[in-house]
Amino acid sequence: MRTVGIIGAGTMGAGMANVAAVSGFQVILCDADEQVLQTSLERIAADLQKGLERGKLTAQQFSEARERIHPHHSLESFSNADIVIEAVVEKLEVKQDIFRRLEAICQSNAIFATNTSSLSITAIASVLSRPERVVGMHFFNPAHLMKLVEIIRGHRTAEAVVSRASDLARALGKIPVHAKDTPGFIVNRCARPFYGEALRVLGEGIASPEDIDRIVKLEGGFKMGPFELMDLIGIDVNLAVTQSMYDQTFGEPRYRPHVIQKNMVNANLLGRKTKRGFYDYP
């Protein structure tokens, strides 16, 4: 693989573009929103600058990585991509529509990967004439720093596609772990009770977000508490994943969303990206 396409220039898309460019791949970063795309390029530049200042990148690596990222607004830009990774909103019909359109644009041997946190790979691929080319590649936030990538095989995903996706993850300096196509895969299945119980503790007035985060970090050894993580990921994203898992498991109580999440999304208190969530970010 030489050219990596990324659809969606939000937090995850920016992180994936960063690590792919640093790893030597040509990157096509696509988003229909001009402001989102510009903000993403600025975020990538800032993260690369931090890497340069900390001695993780040389001046040449810094310059070359920036030159490898090519911003676009149209899916037609992926006509020669070896793999296209989708990182858009966590809605099945949106992801299906993107891959349906890509099938008519991309070369026949291109791989389609989805960065979904919880949706069925099989369901996403079901609208394609060749569902065997679709695989899950679930990166974690921030994608340019976190080492793990879940590789998820759909019901009809080809073995060669799983192998190539795993090879790409390794080429990006990541550790691939294979997961079955089940709601939440591995990490998010474990993470839902982590967030959910913290929200219930808060909702019952037992402790504040600050105290819960402090205790989890102090005694649990976590680098971030559940409320800090929700602010980083985006409370809207966190709610969407929780709702998706709750629906897919036919109302499993362990994955039930909390009204606190819904109220904060309604108030546009989404965390770091809106400067306010459980904490303020001036």
PyMOL commands that set and color helices and strands:
alter all, ss='L'
color gray80, all
select helices_A, chain A and resi 11-22+34-53+59-67+75-78+92-103+121-125+131-133+159-171+187-203+209-220+226-233+235-248+253-255+259-266+272-274
alter helices_A, ss='H'
color red, helices_A
select strands_A, chain A and resi 3-7+26-30+69-72+83-86+111-114+134-139+148-153+175-179
alter strands_A, ss='S'
color yellow, strands_A
deselect
rebuild
show_as cartoon
